[in-house]
Amino acid sequence: MGLFSWLRKKKEVSAEKREDLKTLGILVGSSDELQTRIQRRREFYEKIAILRKEVIFHHGKPLPPEKHMAILLRTIDQIDYLLKECAVPWGRAGSVEWYRRAMSGWEGLLADLKSYALMAYHIMKKKTETTEKWGLLRDVRIVLTKYLVRYAQFIEAASYMAEDVTPKYNVVVVTPPVTERTPTTIQVPRRLEQDLSSYEEE
């Protein structure tokens, strides 16, 4: 079973157990934002893989260099979009000084590389020799892999701040099912939360 299939299965089991705890008046919160981040991160690395491909196949046939280059240009924009979905918000929206500088560098690099790839695309359209087109495509791929991929992966990896990876308390709201009163808010340590998550009604 792959990593993402395993995570999806764990999420389904966790949801079932939360429903069981509801019958006891215990509501356990979960982070939908984290699940969204995991999904966007997977899509991010799928797009990164496209930039590394020497040949892109469509219906079993290799795409001509012009179409391959067009896909690279579109993929650059998609990587930027996904990076701002799965990384930038977790980088505290620029409130961390060094991460803000890194993002400023990314925007400048992105603009330069998009301009370079677009110029190469227009030059390719004027070429008549197929070997020259493939050579130009290869050069663009090398530059994108060396600079854009490396920097994009750094921005994504560096977005994991200490607040995201250290143990925290989880807020649980307890409402006794037989009485009507204001819910009581308590803090449950992670270890106790793990015990609660293993609860199964007999």
C-alpha positions in Angstrom: 0.0 0.0 0.0 1.4 3.4 -1.0 1.9 6.3 1.5 -1.1 8.3 0.3 -3.4 5.3 0.2 -2.3 4.5 3.8 -3.0 8.1 4.9 -6.4 8.1 3.2 -7.3 4.8 5.0 -6.2 6.2 8.4 -8.4 9.3 7.8 -11.4 7.1 7.1 -10.9 5.0 10.3 -10.3 8.1 12.3 -13.6 9.6 11.1 -15.5 6.5 12.2 -14.0 6.6 15.7 -14.8 10.3 16.0 -18.5 9.4 15.2 -18.3 6.7 18.0 -17.1 9.3 20.5 -19.9 11.7 19.5 -22.3 9.3 21.3 -20.5 10.0 24.5 -20.7 13.8 24.0 -17.0 14.1 23.0 -16.2 16.0 19.9 -12.7 15.5 18.6 -11.4 18.1 16.1 -9.2 17.3 13.1 -7.2 19.5 10.7 -8.7 19.5 7.3 -6.0 22.0 6.3 -3.3 19.4 6.9 -5.1 16.9 4.7 -5.4 19.5 2.0 -1.7 20.3 2.3 -0.8 16.6 1.9 -2.9 16.4 -1.3 -1.4 19.6 -2.7 2.1 18.4 -1.8 1.6 15.2 -3.8 0.4 17.2 -6.8 3.4 19.5 -6.4 5.9 16.6 -6.7 4.0 15.1 -9.6 4.5 18.4 -11.5 8.1 18.5 -10.5 8.5 15.0 -12.1 7.1 16.4 -15.4 10.0 18.9 -15.7 12.5 16.0 -15.4 11.0 13.9 -18.2 13.1 13.7 -21.3 10.1 12.6 -23.3 6.4 13.0 -22.6 4.2 10.4 -24.1 0.5 10.8 -25.1 -1.5 7.8 -26.0 1.8 5.8 -26.2 3.4 8.2 -28.6 6.1 10.8 -27.8 4.9 14.4 -28.0 6.8 16.7 -30.5 9.2 19.1 -28.9 6.9 22.1 -29.4 4.1 20.5 -27.5 6.5 19.2 -24.8 7.8 22.8 -24.4 4.2 24.1 -24.1 3.6 21.6 -21.3 6.7 22.7 -19.5 5.5 26.3 -19.6 2.1 25.3 -18.2 3.8 23.2 -15.5 5.9 26.1 -14.3 2.7 28.0 -13.5 1.2 25.0 -11.9 4.2 24.4 -9.7 4.1 28.1 -8.5 0.3 27.8 -7.8 0.7 24.5 -5.8 3.7 25.9 -3.9 1.6 28.8 -2.7 -1.1 26.3 -1.7 1.0 23.7 0.2 3.9 25.8 1.4 3.6 29.6 1.6 0.6 29.7 4.1 2.5 27.3 6.4 5.5 29.7 6.1 3.3 32.1 8.2 2.6 34.3 5.2 6.0 35.9 5.3 6.0 36.7 9.0 9.3 34.8 9.3 12.1 37.1 8.0 14.3 34.5 6.3 11.3 32.8 4.6 10.0 36.1 3.3 13.4 36.7 1.7 13.4 33.2 0.2 10.0 33.8 -1.3 11.2 37.1 -2.8 14.0 35.2 -4.4 11.6 32.6 -5.7 9.4 35.3 -7.4 12.4 36.8 -9.2 13.7 33.4 -10.3 10.3 32.3 -11.5 9.9 35.4 -13.6 13.4 35.0 -15.2 12.9 31.3 -15.9 9.4 31.7 -17.4 10.8 34.4 -19.7 13.7 32.2 -20.7 11.4 29.2 -21.4 8.9 31.3 -23.4 11.7 32.8 -25.5 13.0 29.3 -26.2 9.5 28.2 -27.2 9.2 31.0 -29.8 12.7 30.3 -31.2 11.7 26.6 -31.4 8.6 27.5 -33.5 10.9 29.1 -36.1 13.3 26.1 -36.3 12.9 23.6 -39.1 15.4 20.9 -38.0 13.9 18.5 -35.5 17.3 17.8 -33.9 17.7 21.5 -33.2 14.3 21.6 -31.6 15.1 18.7 -29.3 18.4 20.3 -28.4 16.7 23.5 -27.4 14.2 21.5 -25.3 17.0 19.7 -23.6 18.7 22.9 -22.7 15.5 24.3 -21.2 14.9 21.2 -19.2 18.5 21.3 -17.8 18.1 24.9 -16.7 14.6 24.3 -15.1 15.9 21.2 -13.3 19.0 22.9 -12.0 17.4 26.1 -10.8 13.6 26.0 -10.6 13.2 22.4 -9.2 15.9 22.9 -6.6 14.6 26.2 -5.4 10.9 25.0 -5.4 11.8 22.0 -3.3 13.7 24.1 -0.9 10.7 26.5 -0.5 8.4 23.6 0.1 10.6 21.8 2.6 11.5 24.9 4.5 7.8 25.7 5.1 7.7 23.1 7.9 8.0 25.4 10.9 8.6 24.2 14.5 4.9 25.0 15.3 3.9 22.3 12.8 6.1 19.4 13.9 6.2 19.7 17.7 3.6 18.0 20.0 0.6 20.1 20.8 -2.5 19.9 22.9 -5.7 19.1 21.2 -8.9 20.9 22.2 -11.8 18.5 23.0 -15.3 19.8 23.8 -17.3 17.6 26.2 -21.1 17.9 26.3 -22.8 15.3 28.6 -25.7 14.0 26.5 -28.2 13.9 29.4 -27.9 17.5 30.6 -28.3 20.9 28.9 -25.5 23.3 29.9 -22.6 25.1 28.4 -20.0 22.8 26.9 -16.8 22.3 28.9 -13.6 22.8 27.1 -10.6 20.8 28.2 -7.1 20.3 26.9 -6.1 16.7 26.2 -2.4 15.8 25.8 -1.5 14.0 22.6 -0.8 10.7 24.4 -4.3 10.8 25.9 -5.8 11.7 22.5 -4.2 8.6 21.0 -5.9 6.5 23.7 -9.2 8.2 23.0 -8.7 7.5 19.3 -8.4 3.8 19.9 -11.8 3.7 21.7 -14.2 1.2 20.3 -17.7 0.9 21.6 -18.5 -2.7 22.8 
